[in-house]
Amino acid sequence: MSCGEPHETDCAEVLDHLYEFLDHEMPDSDCTKFEVHFEECSPCLEKYGLEQAVKKLVKRCCGSDDVPSDLRAKVMGRIEVIRSGQGAPDEGTPLA
């Protein structure tokens, strides 16, 4: 997605790292770049707002549920595989 306007930080980069921004998992300098981008790009700001609302809803509805440690480890392992560029698992591929 792109708004078609030039920005110092590209829309694709912002959207690719949106959850890192939402989860406060990026350096302050990158957070600042994203905040500037949101100020000048309403489509990305809208997407940010939507994802933030979904995250809050999930936390409210599921925040008190305990996640089995083995499931958490499997999910985190898959995330690392995808981040490392080794490929995304097929949709039908089970975690185990």
C-alpha positions in Angstrom: 0.0 0.0 0.0 1.2 3.5 -0.8 -0.6 6.8 -0.7 1.3 7.9 -3.9 3.0 10.8 -2.1 6.8 10.9 -1.6 7.8 10.5 2.1 11.2 10.3 3.7 10.2 6.9 5.1 8.3 4.8 2.5 4.8 3.6 3.2 5.8 -0.1 2.5 8.6 0.1 5.2 6.2 1.6 7.7 3.5 -1.1 7.1 6.1 -3.9 7.1 7.3 -2.9 10.5 3.9 -1.6 12.0 3.7 -4.3 14.7 7.2 -3.6 15.8 6.2 0.0 16.2 3.0 -1.0 18.0 4.8 -3.3 20.3 7.6 -0.8 21.1 10.2 -3.2 19.7 12.2 -0.7 17.6 14.8 1.9 18.3 13.6 5.4 19.3 15.1 6.8 16.1 12.9 4.5 14.0 9.9 5.3 16.1 10.4 9.0 15.5 10.6 8.3 11.7 7.3 6.4 11.9 5.6 9.1 13.9 6.6 11.7 11.3 5.3 9.5 8.6 2.0 9.1 10.3 1.7 12.9 10.6 2.0 13.3 6.9 0.3 10.1 5.6 -3.3 9.6 6.4 -3.7 6.1 4.8 -0.8 4.8 7.0 -2.2 6.6 10.0 -5.6 5.0 9.4 -4.0 1.5 9.1 -2.0 2.2 12.3 -5.2 3.2 14.1 -7.0 0.0 12.9 -4.2 -2.3 14.0 -3.9 -0.5 17.3 -7.7 -1.0 17.9 -7.4 -4.7 17.0 -4.5 -5.2 19.3 -6.4 -3.5 22.2 -9.5 -5.7 21.5 -7.4 -8.9 21.5 -5.8 -7.9 24.7 -9.1 -7.1 26.3 -10.7 -10.3 25.2 -7.8 -12.7 25.5 -5.3 -10.9 27.7 -6.0 -13.1 30.7 -5.7 -16.5 29.0 -2.5 -18.4 29.7 -0.6 -19.5 26.6 1.0 -22.9 26.9 4.8 -22.4 26.9 5.3 -25.0 24.1 2.8 -23.2 21.8 4.5 -19.9 22.5 7.9 -21.4 21.7 6.6 -22.9 18.4 5.0 -19.6 17.3 8.2 -17.6 18.2 10.3 -20.2 16.3 8.1 -19.7 13.2 8.3 -16.0 13.5 12.1 -16.2 13.6 12.2 -18.4 10.5 10.1 -16.0 8.6 12.1 -13.0 9.7 15.4 -14.7 8.8 14.1 -14.9 5.2 14.0 -18.7 5.1 10.5 -18.5 3.8 7.0 -18.3 5.1 5.2 -21.5 6.1 2.3 -22.7 4.0 -1.1 -21.7 5.4 -2.0 -25.3 5.9 1.3 -26.2 7.7 0.7 -27.0 11.3 2.9 -25.5 14.0 4.0 -28.8 15.4 
